[in-house]
Structure formats: C-alpha cells, structure tokens
C-alpha cells in the first residue's frame, strides 16, 4: 500500500472565528438510551457567543454528496437546476458527483459551485485498480475530496489510520478535505459518541500537515439516509465537544478557524433550525443534494445564522 510521509506537527494559524470561551468545564455528557425521538436527556448547552452567526472563515459551507447516483440525463437536469438557482453569496458551495460524471459537471456547472471528488487514494497513483489518485482528482479540476465517510468506513472497511493518511496525502497535493466522522447507533446507545468521534478526529490530527484546508463533517451514522435527524441540540453539543477537542489537542487557533458542518438526513425542512446553532458551520447533504431547488434552500439557510441568540 502506498503511503506518504507527512509532518505530524500542527501549524498555528490566525483564527478568523471570534475566540471561543474556555470549555474546560465542559463535561462529556452521558448519553441516554436511544429512544424513538432521538433526544438526549440532558439540557442543551448554553450559547458561547451572543449572536448566532457564522464566523470561522466568514463563510458557511454546504456540500452536496451525490454518492453513487445519477445518469448523464439526470445529472444534466440537476446541473441546470443548480445553474438557475439563486444562492446566497456568503456560502462556500461544493458538490461531489460520481467520478464518471465529474468532467460533465465541471464543463457545465456554474463557477459559483466548486467540485469535489468522493474519494481518493492514499498515495501516488500506480497499480491500484479502480482507485483514483489525488493528482488525478486535482488534474480534472476538483478542489475538494470527501474522505472518511461512514460508507467508506463501515461498508468498504477503511480504518481510522488509513483515512488519516489519505487526508494527509490529499492535502499535500493541494486539495481541500471534507473530513467525515460520526458514531454508529450502537455506539450512541452505549454513550460512546464523544469517544468515537474523538478517536476518528485524532487519526486526522496525527497525520495531516495542517488544518488550513480541512472542513470537519460530523455525520452520525444512524442519521444518514434514515430520515432520522439529530436534534439541533444534539448536533450542537457534539460540535462544541469537537471544537473543544481541537482546542485542547491542536491549538486555539485551529479550534476557532476550522469549520464543523453537520450531515445526516439534512433537508430543506430542517436546515434552517440546524443552521441557527452557532457551532454548526454548514452541512454535508446526501439525498437532498440530488434535488436542485431543495439543495438551494439548504444553501440559503445561512440566513438563519443572522439571528440574535
């Protein structure tokens, strides 16, 4: 297996997000047993800033993961819908088509929307049948790659260390990485949500050369494609804990700057309420990203950030 040697030293950056207050008193809550409403028994965390507004890079981030869906005709229709959609300007918008259709999308999609690959290989290309190298992803015009998605972890069998190495290689080739993490249902029921997410986050931290071009996507596996969505409070408290982990284990600057987005059955009906949570910096969208008008609604949920707490 090809691999890459990367510096494990974390670089410091000037954070553009307003400094978070100290979260040293934040205690990882003990998650209650899973119930049909997917609600936790603890009270929602108190807001740490007075205004619910996107800080970080100054831009909300919404990605659309098309997964293994689409044909030339259906993707042409989707691209046409996206090209005609009115999108709020203060949002980074990215879509990840299947590899076969990246060139079609790149040649027809508005420059307003950037393109991501759904995966890339752990090192330089070569005799790795069926794989796509980061160099090829960049050569075809992609600026991002989705790595660590639960389907790659739990169906394909990629482990934390392998995913971390893939992220490091992609970053070294100049790609931005949408770094996915998230717990299984049985892990949430066992009260291990934070442990699992921190372990997956550590695998990235141990490998990547910097955090400058990383967006973290928290996607609870039990909410992906199931129609079950984490409540805004559930999502917010995990995002707060992830930011606290970065603060304690990487740096204050990285914790302040890194965007943490939510994924898991996000749609046009729930995105506005989720977006109001101050540590939810955007979304990684699955099924709803295949519907142009609905995806536009999710992108435009950035307006919900401009609400006083």
Protein Blocks (a to p, Z undefined) as FASTA:
>chain_A
ZZddddfbdcddddfbdcdddfklpccdddddddfkopafbdcdddfbfbdcdehjopac
ddddekjgddfklmmmmmmmmmmpccdfkbccdddddfklmmmmmmmgcfkbccddfbdc
fbdcdjdehiacfklmmmnopabdcehiaklmmmnopafklmmmmmmmmmmnopacdddd
dddfklmmnopmmmmmmmmmmmmmmmmmbfklcccddddfklgonlpacdfklmmmmmmm
mmmmmmmmmcmklmmmpccddeehiafklmmmmmmpmklgbdcdfklmmpmklmmmmmmm
mmmmmccZZ
